[in-house]
Amino acid sequence: MNLKSLSDRALNGLDAVGYQLDNLGITNKINRHSLIALMMAEQKHLEGEWDSLQARYGARFRQVEGLVGRVRGLIRA
């Protein structure tokens, strides 16, 4: 089963659950559109976290490079 058919089945199931809940008067906010919006928001959140981690890693890496350069300078002197 490929990813497209699997995702279509999952979204159809989600639509069915949302429809049944709506019939019971519980909520009408469970549907594929709200799920996709939630996934896109979380994707952006994770991208921001990844960028933050990369920035912190880069800053620390530059600090270590600076310290190594100073130590090398002291050794040569």
N, C-alpha and C positions, 0 to 999 in steps of 0.2 A: 504494500500500500504506500503510495507516494505522499509527500507532505501536503500537497494541495488537497487531495481527497480526504486526508486525515483532518486537516484544518476545517474543511467544509462540513464534515460530520460533526466536529466539535462545536462549530458555530451554529449549526442547525439544532443540535441538542441544547445549546444555551438559549436559542430562540424559543424552543419548546418549553423549557423550564420557565422562562420569562412569561410566556403566554399563559401557562398554567397558574403561575403566581398571580398574574393580572386577573385571571378569571376568579381566583379566590379573594381578590381584593387586597392582597398583601402589598404589592408594589408593581410599578410598571417601569422601574429603572434598571431592570436586568435585561439587557439585550446585547447584541453583538457590537453596537455602536459605543455603548458605555464601556464595554470590555476593551475594545480597541483604543478608546481614548485613555483608559487607565494604563494600558500597556505602553502607549506612546509617551505618556507622562513619566512612567517609571523608566523607560528607555532614556529619556532626556536626563532624568535624575542620575541614573547610573553613568551616563556619559560625563556629567559634571563631576561626579565622584572620581571617575577615572582620570579626568584632566587634573583634578586637585592632587591626586596621588602622584601623577607624573611631575607636576610642578614641585611638589615636596621632594621627590627623589632627585630631580635635577638640581635643586638648591643644595641639598646635602652632598651630592656628587661634586658640585663646584667647591663647596667648603673643604671637602677632603682633598681635592686636587690642589687647592691653595695651601693647605697644610703640608702636603707632600712636597710642593715646590719650596716652601720655606725650609723644611727639613733638609732637602737637597742643597739648598743654598748655604745652610749652616754647616753641612758636611763638607762642602767644597771650600769653605772659607778657612 
